[in-house]
């Protein structure tokens, strides 16, 4: 398996097949005298902005913290040991509704979309 080709940008779903997002980054653990080991994936605009460089990552993190609080100033991370299946999508053994992953979407729905007449 080639991690960047086979994992990065793949659709992530929870155990109920709810689409969570796409893999924006991989987190690896460096171990002395051993090969690196993938420990998590990261999702979200901050992880995606990191791929463009440190400045976009900082700007995105500051914007997220300002709009949603400091807890949203980091990418959403899902432990690699929660992987159930890697196929067309990557299925994780989590329930997305019990996480903060959709917090930003919920906030937008309530505070912006909900105020649009007819929405």
C-alpha positions in Angstrom: 0.0 0.0 0.0 1.3 3.4 -0.9 -0.2 5.7 1.8 -0.3 8.9 0.0 -1.8 7.4 -3.1 -4.2 5.0 -1.4 -5.3 7.0 1.7 -4.9 10.8 1.1 -8.0 12.5 -0.2 -10.2 9.4 0.2 -13.7 9.7 1.5 -14.1 8.8 5.2 -17.3 7.3 6.5 -18.4 6.2 10.0 -19.8 2.8 11.0 -23.3 3.9 9.7 -21.8 5.0 6.3 -22.3 8.7 7.2 -19.8 10.7 5.1 -17.5 12.6 7.3 -15.1 14.2 4.9 -11.9 13.4 3.1 -8.4 12.4 4.5 -6.5 15.7 4.5 -3.4 14.5 6.4 -1.7 11.5 7.9 -0.1 11.5 11.4 2.9 9.2 11.8 4.9 8.3 14.9 8.7 8.2 14.4 10.3 5.5 16.4 14.1 5.1 16.8 15.4 2.2 14.8 12.0 1.2 13.5 9.9 2.3 10.5 7.4 5.2 11.0 3.9 4.0 12.0 0.6 5.7 11.0 -1.3 6.6 14.2 -4.1 8.8 12.9 -5.7 10.7 10.0 -6.7 14.3 10.1 -9.7 16.0 8.5 -10.7 19.5 8.1 -9.7 22.9 6.7 -6.7 23.3 9.0 -5.2 20.0 7.9 -5.9 20.8 4.3 -4.4 24.3 4.6 -1.2 22.8 6.0 -0.7 21.1 2.6 -0.4 24.7 1.2 2.2 25.8 3.7 2.6 27.1 7.2 1.1 30.5 6.6 -2.2 29.3 5.3 -2.3 26.8 8.1 -1.8 29.5 10.7 -4.4 31.8 9.1 -7.0 29.0 8.9 -6.3 28.0 12.6 -6.7 31.6 13.8 -10.0 32.0 11.8 -11.4 28.7 13.2 -10.4 29.7 16.8 -12.0 33.1 16.4 -15.2 31.8 14.9 -15.6 28.5 16.9 -13.4 28.6 19.9 -9.9 27.3 20.6 -11.0 23.6 20.5 -11.7 24.0 16.8 -8.3 25.5 16.1 -6.8 22.0 15.4 -7.7 19.5 12.7 -10.1 16.7 13.6 -8.1 13.5 14.3 -9.3 9.9 14.1 -7.0 7.2 15.5 -5.8 4.7 12.9 -6.7 1.8 15.1 -10.4 2.7 14.4 -10.1 1.7 10.7 -12.6 -1.0 9.8 -12.1 -1.2 6.1 -10.2 0.4 3.3 -12.0 0.2 0.0 -13.5 2.8 -2.2 -14.1 4.7 1.1 -12.2 4.4 4.4 -14.6 3.2 7.1 -13.9 4.0 10.7 -15.4 2.4 13.7 -16.8 5.6 15.1 -20.1 7.4 15.4 -19.6 10.8 13.9 -22.5 12.3 15.8 -20.6 11.7 19.0 -17.7 13.8 17.9 -17.1 17.5 17.2 -16.4 17.0 13.5 -19.7 18.5 12.4 -19.7 21.3 14.9 -18.8 23.9 12.3 -21.4 22.7 9.9 -24.0 22.7 12.7 -23.1 26.2 13.7 -23.4 27.4 10.1 -26.7 25.7 9.7 -28.1 27.3 12.9 -26.6 30.8 12.6 -26.4 31.5 8.9 -28.5 29.1 6.8 -31.3 29.0 9.3 -31.7 32.8 9.0 -32.1 32.8 5.2 -35.8 33.1 4.4 -37.1 30.0 2.7 -34.0 27.9 3.5 
